[in-house]
Amino acid sequence: QQRTSLARALVYPARVYLFDEPLSNLDAKLRLEARGFLNHLQRDMGMTAVYVTHDQAEAMALATRIAVMDQGRIVQYASPIEIYRRPATTFVANFVGNPPMNLIAVTATPADGRLALRADGLALAPLPMTDAIGAALRAGPQLTLGVRPEHLAIAAPDAAGTITGPLFANENMGPESLVTIDRGEAGRVTARIFIDDHLALGETVTLGFSPAHVHLFDGAGARIPAAGEAA
């Protein structure tokens, strides 16, 4: 019935089509097939569509531009890759991505043109100080560090950029595993690991990451532009 409704809507030429969660009632296999069909049809016909969905995977797969809304307000409007790689706020970072971006509360201390970030279990060399970071720190030293799960990997305890905690879950997904450490009240951190490491629950796990993949957000949750990036 859902596919018939789509066909009925598309059989008549229109300048703009409105899709309101058209795939929500399909099972997982049909949803993937229908999503691929819509992706092909949209580009084959050159049609313009406004597509409303709560499924961020559908938005990423189908859209050329995405408007992310929070409580009725657009908080970011950009291409899918821009929203994924440079989320404008912690809300967008936590909403787009499966698993979403890891968000870690940190205390920032500037010294000698560098920025030291401190949090339980976090070991990270000081980052370069920028004017954008300096402006954010005028509101207070509390920032949020963000890093995507795919940018984390099992690391040695003495590695340069790491976050450490006891293993909470190790979910084998076939081609990858989702490894989650539990930092208590500080929250959990999940890594997408592409190796078959055997890890025991409760075991201390160190996850490493590169400073190049770090995102910083100010006290209000807005992304701080990286060095050389337009504000």
C-alpha positions as CSV (number, residue, x, y, z in Angstrom):
1,Q,0.0,0.0,0.0
2,Q,2.8,2.4,0.9
3,R,4.6,1.7,-2.4
4,T,1.3,2.1,-4.3
5,S,0.8,5.5,-2.7
6,L,4.3,6.6,-3.8
7,A,3.5,5.5,-7.3
8,R,0.3,7.4,-7.4
9,A,2.0,10.6,-6.2
10,L,4.8,10.3,-8.7
11,V,2.8,9.4,-11.8
12,Y,1.6,13.0,-12.1
13,P,4.3,15.6,-13.0
14,A,4.8,18.3,-10.4
15,R,7.3,21.0,-9.7
16,V,7.7,19.9,-6.0
17,Y,6.8,16.7,-4.3
18,L,6.2,16.5,-0.5
19,F,7.0,13.2,1.2
20,D,6.0,12.9,4.8
21,E,7.8,9.8,6.2
22,P,6.8,7.6,3.2
23,L,8.9,4.6,4.3
24,S,8.0,4.5,7.9
25,N,5.5,1.6,7.6
26,L,7.8,-0.7,5.6
27,D,9.8,-3.5,7.1
28,A,13.6,-3.1,7.1
29,K,14.3,-4.9,3.8
30,L,11.5,-3.1,1.8
31,R,12.6,0.2,3.4
32,L,16.1,-0.2,2.0
33,E,14.8,-1.2,-1.4
34,A,12.4,1.7,-1.5
35,R,15.1,4.1,-0.4
36,G,17.4,3.0,-3.2
37,F,14.5,3.3,-5.7
38,L,13.7,6.9,-4.5
39,N,17.3,7.8,-4.7
40,H,17.6,6.6,-8.3
41,L,14.2,8.1,-9.3
42,Q,15.0,11.5,-7.8
43,R,18.2,11.8,-9.8
44,D,16.8,10.1,-13.0
45,M,13.8,12.5,-13.1
46,G,15.6,15.5,-11.7
47,M,12.6,16.0,-9.3
48,T,12.6,18.4,-6.4
49,A,11.2,17.0,-3.2
50,V,10.7,18.1,0.4
51,Y,11.2,15.0,2.5
52,V,10.2,14.9,6.2
53,T,11.7,12.0,8.2
54,H,12.9,11.1,11.7
55,D,15.2,8.5,10.2
56,Q,18.6,10.3,9.8
57,A,19.8,7.4,7.5
58,E,17.1,8.3,5.0
59,A,18.0,11.9,5.2
60,M,21.6,11.3,4.6
61,A,20.9,8.8,1.7
62,L,18.3,10.9,-0.1
63,A,19.0,14.6,0.5
64,T,21.1,17.1,-1.3
65,R,20.4,19.6,1.5
66,I,19.2,18.8,5.1
67,A,17.5,21.0,7.6
68,V,17.9,19.6,11.1
69,M,15.2,20.9,13.4
70,D,15.2,21.1,17.2
71,Q,11.9,22.0,18.9
72,G,10.5,23.5,15.7
73,R,13.6,25.6,14.9
74,I,16.1,24.9,12.2
75,V,19.5,24.5,13.9
76,Q,21.5,23.6,10.7
77,Y,20.9,23.7,7.0
78,A,23.6,22.2,4.8
79,S,24.6,19.2,2.7
80,P,24.6,15.8,4.3
81,I,28.4,15.5,4.4
82,E,28.7,19.0,5.9
83,I,26.2,18.2,8.7
84,Y,28.0,14.9,9.4
85,R,31.5,16.3,9.4
86,R,30.8,19.7,10.9
87,P,27.7,19.6,13.0
88,A,26.7,23.1,14.1
89,T,25.6,22.1,17.6
90,T,25.8,19.3,20.1
91,F,22.2,18.5,19.3
92,V,23.1,17.9,15.6
93,A,26.2,15.9,16.6
94,N,24.1,13.7,18.8
95,F,21.3,13.3,16.4
96,V,23.1,12.6,13.1
97,G,25.2,9.4,13.0
98,N,24.6,5.9,14.2
99,P,26.1,5.6,16.7
100,P,26.1,9.3,17.2
101,M,29.2,11.4,17.9
102,N,30.7,10.9,21.4
103,L,30.4,14.1,23.5
104,I,32.7,14.5,26.4
105,A,32.5,17.4,28.9
106,V,36.0,18.9,29.4
107,T,37.6,21.8,31.3
108,A,39.8,24.0,29.1
109,T,42.9,25.8,30.4
110,P,44.8,28.1,28.0
111,A,48.6,28.5,28.4
112,D,51.4,29.7,26.1
113,G,49.2,29.7,23.0
114,R,48.0,26.1,23.6
115,L,44.8,24.7,25.1
116,A,44.8,21.9,27.7
117,L,41.6,19.8,28.0
118,R,41.0,17.8,31.1
119,A,38.4,15.2,31.9
120,D,38.3,11.9,33.8
121,G,40.1,9.2,31.8
122,L,41.1,11.7,29.0
123,A,44.8,12.0,28.0
124,L,45.3,14.5,25.2
125,A,48.2,16.7,24.3
126,P,47.5,20.5,24.3
127,L,45.7,21.8,21.2
128,P,46.6,24.9,19.3
129,M,44.8,28.0,20.6
130,T,42.6,30.0,18.2
131,D,40.7,33.2,18.3
132,A,37.4,31.2,18.1
133,I,38.4,29.1,21.1
134,G,39.5,32.2,23.0
135,A,36.1,33.9,22.3
136,A,34.3,30.7,23.6
137,L,36.4,30.6,26.8
138,R,35.3,34.1,27.7
139,A,31.9,32.5,28.8
140,G,33.7,29.9,30.9
141,P,36.2,27.0,30.8
142,Q,33.6,24.3,30.3
143,L,33.6,23.0,26.7
144,T,32.5,19.8,25.0
145,L,34.8,17.6,23.0
146,G,33.3,15.5,20.2
147,V,34.7,12.6,18.3
148,R,33.0,10.2,15.9
149,P,33.0,6.4,16.8
150,E,34.8,5.5,13.6
151,H,37.7,7.8,14.6
152,L,38.3,5.8,17.8
153,A,40.4,2.7,17.9
154,I,41.8,0.3,20.5
155,A,45.1,1.9,21.7
156,A,47.9,1.4,24.1
157,P,47.4,3.1,27.6
158,D,50.4,5.4,27.0
159,A,49.2,6.6,23.5
160,A,49.0,10.3,22.9
161,G,45.3,11.0,22.5
162,T,43.1,8.5,24.5
163,I,40.0,8.0,26.6
164,T,40.0,5.2,29.1
165,G,37.3,3.3,31.0
166,P,35.9,-0.1,31.9
167,L,34.2,-2.1,29.0
168,F,30.4,-1.7,29.2
169,A,29.5,-3.6,25.9
170,N,31.1,-5.2,22.9
171,E,28.6,-5.6,20.1
172,N,29.8,-7.7,17.2
173,M,27.9,-6.4,14.1
174,G,29.7,-8.7,11.6
175,P,32.1,-6.4,9.7
176,E,32.6,-4.3,12.7
177,S,32.1,-4.1,16.5
178,L,30.7,-1.4,18.7
179,V,32.9,-1.1,21.8
180,T,31.5,1.0,24.6
181,I,33.3,2.1,27.7
182,D,31.4,3.4,30.8
183,R,32.8,6.5,32.5
184,G,30.1,6.6,35.2
185,E,28.5,10.0,35.6
186,A,30.7,11.3,32.9
187,G,28.8,9.1,30.3
188,R,29.7,6.4,27.9
189,V,32.0,6.5,24.8
190,T,31.5,4.2,21.8
191,A,34.0,3.2,19.2
192,R,33.4,1.5,15.8
193,I,36.2,-1.1,15.7
194,F,37.1,-3.0,12.6
195,I,39.0,-5.8,14.2
196,D,37.9,-8.9,16.1
197,D,39.4,-8.1,19.5
198,H,38.2,-10.3,22.4
199,L,37.4,-8.0,25.3
200,A,35.9,-8.9,28.6
201,L,33.2,-6.9,30.4
202,G,34.7,-4.7,33.1
203,E,38.1,-4.9,31.4
204,T,39.9,-1.5,31.2
205,V,39.9,-0.4,27.6
206,T,41.8,2.5,26.1
207,L,40.5,4.1,23.0
208,G,42.8,6.3,20.9
209,F,42.1,9.2,18.5
210,S,43.8,11.8,16.5
211,P,43.5,15.5,17.5
212,A,42.7,16.1,13.8
213,H,39.3,14.4,14.4
214,V,38.4,16.4,17.5
215,H,35.4,18.8,17.5
216,L,35.0,21.4,20.2
217,F,31.7,23.0,21.3
218,D,31.2,26.0,23.5
219,G,29.3,26.1,26.8
220,A,26.0,26.8,24.9
221,G,26.6,23.7,22.6
222,A,27.6,25.6,19.5
223,R,30.5,24.3,17.4
224,I,33.8,26.2,17.6
225,P,35.3,26.6,14.2
226,A,38.6,24.7,13.7
227,A,41.8,26.5,12.8
228,G,41.6,27.9,9.2
229,E,37.8,27.2,9.1
230,A,35.4,30.1,8.4
231,A,33.2,30.9,11.4
